[in-house]
Amino acid sequence: MRSSFLSESPCDEQHIHGYGFNPQSWLQVERGKLPKSSYSPSSIESLIKIAEPPVVPLYKPLDYVEVLSRIHEELEQCSPSERPGLYLVQSQVFRGLGEAKLRQRSLHSAWRCASAVHEKVIFGAWLRYEKRGEEIISDVLASCRKCCREFGLLDVASEMPVRNFEVIGSWETGSSSQLSSMVTFQIQDGRVTCDRCKIASLSIPFCSMLNGPFTESQLELVDLSENGISLEGMRAVSEFSSTCSLGDLPVEILLEILVFANTFCCDSLKDACDRKLASFVSSRQDAVELMTLAFEENAPVLAASCLQMLLQELPDCLADDLVISLFLGATAQQQLIMVGQASFLLYCLLSEVAMNIDPRTDTTVFLSEKLVQLAVTPTQKQIAFHQLGCIRLLRKEYSEAEHGFEVAFSAGHVYSIAGIARIAGIQGQKALAYEKISSVITSNLPLGWMYLERSLYSEGDRKLADLDKASELDPTLTYPYMYRAASLMRKKDAKLALEEINRLLGFKLALECLELRICLYLALEDYKSAICDIHAILTLSPDYRMLEGRVAASKIGTLLGAHVEQWNTAECWLQLYERWSSVDDIGSLSVIYRMLESDAAKGVLYFRQSLLLLRLNCPEAAMRSLQLARHHAATEHERLVYEGWLLYDTGHCEEALQKAEESISIQRSFEAFFLKAYVLADSGVDPSYSATVISLLEDALKCPSDRLRKGQALNNLGGVYVDCGKLDSAADCYTSALKIRHTRAHQGLARVHFLRNNREAAYEEMTKLIEKAKNNASAYEKRSEYCEREQTMTDLQTVTQLDPLRVYPYRYRAAVLMDSHKENDAIAELSRAISFKADLHLLHLRAAFHEHIGDVPSALRDCRAALCLDPNHQEMLELQKRVNSQEP
């Protein structure tokens, strides 16, 4: 299967025929154009090839909790100037854990506490790059008369600290009293008369020349024609000597003055000119040209302004050879001028962006080599050398890759052993590779990736045992599921193969796993299911290429389209309603994809698509869909609603409400009332908001809409009634929602039964949801609240099997074990989940358990790590304070 990090350059479609699979000719069998005898199952089985998982270029410490705890402790004790670097490491930990939001928050913390302008520029650029899918928000905010200034361009000149320059005094000489107080400078055919004392005060060289034992000190006319300064430039210098400021001058004159100031060591003049020039950097070309001058003339303010402009254009600027030459050719001194003490930070950003563009390019290698040269601390060496090792491995430069991995491993990055073992395996030394990974397993607390890596160097039952252990320790790893599914398919057990891959897709929508499932469906000639998954892939990644990057997914979708029933608009809506009711989110995505290919109104469809993508935990894709909904809105009031959701989803609740109200003022619509009610219900802490939300939802239900959305509104209205204690009204809402087959309303009705002290009815209601819903991990979890303990444990075990990322079952089981005085088992249950999921609640409970058994250091460690996830969590802060007081 294709991996985004290991993907080969896509080949032309015609080249796929040489790889044992030609979808065009294979599908023609079913069209009756080729005889059935020409079809061989092996031609499909050749599809089911599972590529080795990549050695990822990420910082993956053995015990991320320990690392986060140490970072938090250092943040409490370090000087302000050290904090940005610590937040950078914290962001690298979260990146390795796949926690994008936590990573962005760490980068934001670094940006907020940065005291050096270079750090502000770099972290601001990094955050802009991370949030590059949200550029539209600035435009939408502007329509609310609010400017999105965060991470915008800094006024570098005002941010850079102002130096105190020594004022050079007059040197008394025997003949100085006989000289005129004025001096005239000859420049070509023109002259500029200046105050001798004021010009002399600009620098020691001028003071010596005009007042010291030099010929010029005896002259009233001094020729400066050969010093590269124009008449206009010298007039500006004279003016500066009197006023200590430079007027509005063209860039050419400022450049003259900068060179002149450097020549005569006029520090205050140079600084003023440096700051003036910084405001002239308005394009990438300006930045490249002026950066060269900044290097030559040691102009740090200008250099910082140029750097900001270049980073503003990431990632595009890395395709510019001049920009790359500038970054790669910068000497240590030039780096100091350009980026101060933040060189490692800069090249960490640049190398990461380059890797995301293409990890195999020379540019990526050279930027990573720069990062390696700048790495000083053990953590920096772990990050830099491991990253370079991964890039070299991709380029098949095995000797260099091995060196990078070995240095990173020696510095303490145990995960780098995976790279060392891979190279040994590639070179035919599988026994050595197996031994290296085994030594890590026996000498450390074993993690899932260790067993996954060892499985690559064994066969048969031993391989499967390692893969099973990998899934047990870290159920989020995709390779074990894919390998097991492929193995089962080769054994002709298609049903078990599908069950295996569905285990993962039930909680993690991985594109490579969808691709494998498509291949399984093709082998079973289940084209209807195959095209459903194709549509899901194309919704998430329109340019996705299958079969190791050799053929576009859209091409296979087109071929499969001839083998499935075509629906008209009415049939599509019926199919969407059916899938939405059965909580079949991938099936719903497929129907919407089909509808978008027709002439149907696209705004509402893209909006529905965004709701499904949020359910599937694909926020970036959901944002894209919302943007498309806005673009395709049929009316002004509809567009305002989609803008409101864009603002709400990015945390701008006040502006989202404003958009909803603007939409209602144009036309009272279901979606506008629903948006306003949703935002108020989520952001309002005032109890009086409940009445307003109820009124808004009732207004929404009076407006025209389809049953899908009315079911959602009734469900939400029922939830508000429950919160207000109006159980009869809530039950009516949920019952009405169920009548139009809004299946999720079973959960709300179960809650009403429970609040009426009817646990049996609540249990039965949740059982109905479990029977109807295709994705029902949450339903089992909710039903567990209405059971006796034995059934609760059974339901929660089912939840963990269906979705191991849901944390409540681990917490419940751990609490039961603590009640049974099995403290070590309780802590082990929590640790099991913490090892693969960074979760505040898990860490909080484990810290409390450690405190209970008197293990103060472990409790404090978990407190600190949890506060890295949420620095403002009040209960966590109180627990930390209590634990701190117990330290000896």
Disulfide bonds with the S-S distance in Angstrom:
none
